[in-house]
Amino acid sequence: MHHSTPPGKLRTICKLIAQAVFYAIWNEKNKRLHTSVARPLQLITKEIKIILKAKLYGMDQNIRNNNRLNSIRHNTIDTYLHSWFQHFSL
């Protein structure tokens, strides 16, 4: 059975990707200005993926905690992290 991700969830993930990329570029620019040391693109990409997965996991935990308080069941297939791996992770 194929499960599709809600468009709002994909939109949120895309916005987070943009924010993580902007942050990584800004952070790398500052490091290069102040230390004159450049990191390889692979390291920057890895850092972006780690930041995104941590944020998405935290968002899923918040939803789970809120659902527990409201006695609502949460579908584990419909998590932000699952959507990340399904659509974006290579």
Secondary structure in CASP SS format (residue, H / E / C, confidence):
PFRMAT SS
TARGET T0000
AUTHOR 0000-0000-0000
METHOD secondary structure of the structure
MODEL  1
M C 1.00
H C 1.00
H C 1.00
S C 1.00
T C 1.00
P C 1.00
P H 1.00
G H 1.00
K H 1.00
L H 1.00
R H 1.00
T H 1.00
I H 1.00
C H 1.00
K H 1.00
L H 1.00
I H 1.00
A H 1.00
Q H 1.00
A H 1.00
V H 1.00
F H 1.00
Y H 1.00
A H 1.00
I H 1.00
W H 1.00
N H 1.00
E H 1.00
K H 1.00
N H 1.00
K H 1.00
R H 1.00
L H 1.00
H H 1.00
T H 1.00
S C 1.00
V C 1.00
A C 1.00
R C 1.00
P C 1.00
L H 1.00
Q H 1.00
L H 1.00
I H 1.00
T H 1.00
K H 1.00
E H 1.00
I H 1.00
K H 1.00
I H 1.00
I H 1.00
L H 1.00
K H 1.00
A H 1.00
K H 1.00
L H 1.00
Y H 1.00
G H 1.00
M H 1.00
D H 1.00
Q H 1.00
N H 1.00
I H 1.00
R H 1.00
N H 1.00
N H 1.00
N H 1.00
R H 1.00
L H 1.00
N C 1.00
S C 1.00
I C 1.00
R C 1.00
H C 1.00
N C 1.00
T H 1.00
I H 1.00
D H 1.00
T C 1.00
Y H 1.00
L H 1.00
H H 1.00
S H 1.00
W H 1.00
F H 1.00
Q H 1.00
H H 1.00
F C 1.00
S C 1.00
L C 1.00
END
